């Protein structure tokens, strides 16, 4: 049981490593969130119907 818990912890830490290293500051996190929001908005605008349905 202990080996499974250690293995799960290691997998979780390895999965989080890229996210932690991607943003070194709070400002970096804000910029990443902003870019994600812009991408979502642009995608929604590009896929919106050209005329509303009655």
C-alpha positions as CSV (number, residue, x, y, z in Angstrom):
1,X,0.0,0.0,0.0
2,X,2.9,2.4,0.8
3,X,4.5,1.8,-2.6
4,X,1.3,2.7,-4.4
5,X,1.0,5.9,-2.4
6,X,4.6,6.9,-3.2
7,X,4.2,6.0,-6.8
8,X,1.0,8.1,-7.1
9,X,2.7,11.0,-5.4
10,X,5.7,10.8,-7.8
11,X,3.4,10.7,-10.8
12,X,1.4,13.7,-9.5
13,X,4.6,15.7,-8.9
14,X,6.0,14.9,-12.4
15,X,2.7,15.9,-14.0
16,X,2.7,19.2,-12.1
17,X,6.4,20.1,-12.9
18,X,5.7,21.6,-16.4
19,X,3.0,23.8,-15.1
20,X,5.1,25.0,-12.2
21,X,8.1,25.8,-14.3
22,X,6.0,27.5,-17.0
23,X,5.1,30.5,-14.8
24,X,7.7,31.8,-12.4
25,X,5.7,34.7,-11.1
26,X,2.1,35.6,-10.4
27,X,2.3,38.0,-13.4
28,X,3.2,35.0,-15.6
29,X,0.1,33.1,-14.4
30,X,-2.0,36.1,-15.2
31,X,-0.6,36.5,-18.7
32,X,-1.1,32.8,-19.3
33,X,-4.8,33.0,-18.2
34,X,-5.3,36.1,-20.3
35,X,-3.9,34.4,-23.4
36,X,-6.2,31.4,-22.8
37,X,-9.2,33.8,-22.5
38,X,-8.3,35.5,-25.7
39,X,-7.9,32.2,-27.5
40,X,-11.3,31.1,-26.2
41,X,-13.0,34.4,-27.3
42,X,-11.4,34.2,-30.8
43,X,-12.5,30.6,-31.2
44,X,-16.1,31.5,-30.1
45,X,-16.2,34.4,-32.5
46,X,-14.9,32.4,-35.4
47,X,-17.5,29.6,-34.8
48,X,-20.5,31.8,-34.1
49,X,-23.3,31.6,-36.6
50,X,-23.4,34.5,-39.0
51,X,-27.2,35.2,-38.5
52,X,-29.3,34.4,-35.5
53,X,-31.9,31.7,-35.8
54,X,-35.5,32.9,-35.4
